[in-house]
Amino acid sequence: MNIRETDLPGIGKKFQLSTRDGDQMIIIVHDDGRRECYHFQGEDMDEAHSLITLDDDEARLVAAIIGGVTYKPTAVETMEMALDDLIIEWYRIEQEHKCVGKSIGELNVRQNSGATILAIVGKNHAKYVNPGPDIVLQAESMLVVAGERGQQKLFKKMIKNGCE
């Protein structure tokens, strides 16, 4: 995907994306938080095929949906996105895992594994993006974790066995 970014002084930023299918999308992020999303079919940039305007909260919710934070298809549960050496994995915390009831800080996640917890979706659908060290891990939560392959292995071992 090709993305071009342009400053719009006094307005915000403009992002122009070209999809693999050849469609064009322009997203204007206004300084007040509004987002305008324009869809153009093919190379014809004269008239938008569709337009939607979102406020800041709506845009963040849509980003979470598209990014897979609010729902992840079952077939994707074990999918890895390799970005050079960086891998993003999804982990479900099971009741028997030793990390249940411990905070991210107690586990010293980054120090002990090198991995970073990007987001947590709780069993009650509560969402924590970029959770802090005080967040307590609960059974049936889904964790979105970034790290290299070795860091992911250490992290997986840590959530199963605790700090041992």
N, C-alpha and C positions, 0 to 999 in steps of 0.2 A: 504494500500500500504506500502510495506517495502522499506525503503531507507537506503543505506549504503554510507557513505562519507569517502573518503580516500584522504589524502594529497599526491600530486605528486611533491616532491621538484624539483624546477627548471622548472616545467611544469605548475602546477596549482592544480586543484582538480578533483577527479573522483567521480561521483555519480552513484550508481547502484540501479535500481528500479525493483521491481518485481510487476507486475500488478495482479489484481484479476483473470485475465484469464490465468495466468501462464507465460506470456511473460516476457522477461527480456529486460531492456534498460540500456545502459551505456552512460552517458553524461560526457564528459571531457571538463572542462572549463579551457582553457589555460590562462596564465597570460597576453597574448596580446589581450584577448577578444574573440578569436575564440572559437567556440563550436563544438565538434564532437559528433554526436548522433548515437549510434550503437543499432540496434534492433536484438534481438535473439529470436527465437521461442522456447517456452518451456524451458526445462532444458539444451538444447544443447548450450553450451557456446563456442564451438570450432570454429564456423564460423558465422559471423554476417549475418543475413538475408538481412539487408539493412544498409546503412551508409549515413549520410548527414553531411556536414560541413557548418556552418553558421558563418558570421562575427558578431561582437557585435551588430550592428544595426539590422541585420536580426533576430538574436536571441531574441532581445527585442520585435520586432514586432510579432514574432511567440508566444512569451510568452503572449503578450497582446491579441492575437487572442484566444489562448487556454484558457487563464484566463477570457475571456468574456468581456474584456474592449472595443474591437473594434466592437463586435457584440454579442448581447444577444438574443437568441431565445425568441419569444413572450411568450411561455409557461413558461419561466424561470423568467419573469419580477418580479414576486412576491415571487420567491423562497428565502428561508432563508437557510443559511448554519450555523448550530449551532455547535460551537466549544466550548464545555462546556457552559459557559454563553455568549460567544461572538457570535454575529449574524452579518452577512454581508447582507445588503439590497441594492436594487437598487431603486432609486427614480427619476421620471421624473419631472422636474420643469415645471409647467404649467404657461401660460401667466398671469393668475389671482393671482398667488402666490405672497405674499408680499415680498419675498426674492429677486425677480427679480430686477436686477440693484444694489444690495448690495453686498459688498465683504464679504468673509468668516470672515475677521477680524471685520468688522462692526457688523456682526451678533454674534460675539464671540461664534462660534459654540461649541468649546470644553468646554468653561466655562458655557454656558447656557444649554447645553444638555449632555455633557460628551462623545458624539459621535465624531468620527473622519472621515473626508472625505478622502477616500483613492485615489479616482480618479474622474475625470469629463470628460465626452465625450460630446463635444458641438454639436449643431445641424449641424454645418459645418464639423463635424467629427474631430475637433481639440481635442487632448487628453492632459490632464494634470494629471500626476501621482504624488501623494503626493502634491497636490496644496497648495501654501502658502496663507497667510492671505490677500494678495492683489488681488487675483483672484475674479473677479466679476461674480456672478451667473446670467446666462441668461436663458430665457424661452426656452423650448424644449431641454435643456441639460439633460443628464442622470448622476446622482451622484451614486457613489459606496461608501457606508458608513458602518463603523464598530462600533459596540457598543453593550451593553447589551440591553435586551428587553425594559427596562424602558427608557434608553437613546435614543433608536430608536423612541419611542413614543414622547419624548420631541423634538427630531430632526424633525420628521414629522410635528408636530405642529408648530415648528419654521419656516420651509420653507413655510408653508401655511399662517401663520399669521405674519411673520416678528419677530421682537424682542418684541412684545407685551407680 
